[in-house]
Amino acid sequence: MTNFEKYEKEIQEMTKEGIRVSVVNNKPKNCHETECHKCDLYKSGNCQTSLIEWLYKEYTEPKPTLTRT
């Protein structure tokens, strides 16, 4: 499953409303509400190209974090 397949509904809703998509911690977010340096796509220098590449990448489940109780 690709990132687009995993987040298809969220991405379609954002783009339908004219919202540019950013990626923070490997999840789609509203670009205008995201500081550039916090966006996973910003490091490449070309956000739109990086977004397309991210959409086609294979989705990976986040690793569980261990907590003490």
C-alpha positions in Angstrom: 0.0 0.0 0.0 1.4 3.4 -0.9 1.1 6.6 1.2 -1.5 7.9 -1.2 -3.6 4.7 -0.7 -3.3 5.0 3.1 -4.2 8.7 3.2 -6.3 9.1 0.1 -9.4 10.5 1.8 -7.5 13.0 3.9 -5.5 14.2 0.8 -8.6 14.4 -1.4 -10.4 16.5 1.2 -7.5 18.9 1.5 -7.0 19.4 -2.2 -10.8 19.7 -2.8 -10.7 22.6 -0.4 -7.7 24.1 -2.1 -5.3 23.3 0.7 -1.7 22.5 -0.2 -0.4 19.3 1.4 2.7 19.1 3.5 4.0 16.0 5.3 4.9 16.0 9.0 6.1 12.8 10.7 5.1 10.9 7.6 1.5 12.1 7.7 -0.3 14.6 5.4 -1.0 18.0 7.0 -2.2 21.5 5.9 0.9 23.2 4.3 -0.3 26.7 5.5 -0.4 25.5 9.1 3.0 23.9 9.0 6.3 25.7 9.5 8.5 24.8 6.5 11.4 23.5 8.6 9.0 21.0 10.3 7.8 19.6 6.9 9.4 16.3 5.8 9.3 17.6 2.2 11.2 20.8 2.9 14.6 19.3 3.1 14.7 18.6 -0.7 14.1 22.2 -1.7 11.2 21.3 -4.1 8.1 20.5 -2.1 5.8 19.6 -5.0 8.2 17.1 -6.5 8.9 15.6 -3.1 5.2 15.3 -2.4 4.6 13.3 -5.5 7.5 11.0 -4.7 6.2 10.6 -1.1 2.7 9.7 -2.4 4.2 6.8 -4.4 6.4 5.5 -1.6 5.3 2.4 0.2 3.5 3.2 3.5 5.3 2.0 6.6 3.7 1.6 9.9 5.2 3.8 12.7 7.4 1.9 15.1 5.8 1.5 18.5 7.3 3.6 21.3 8.0 2.0 24.7 6.8 3.8 27.7 7.2 3.1 31.4 4.2 2.5 33.6 
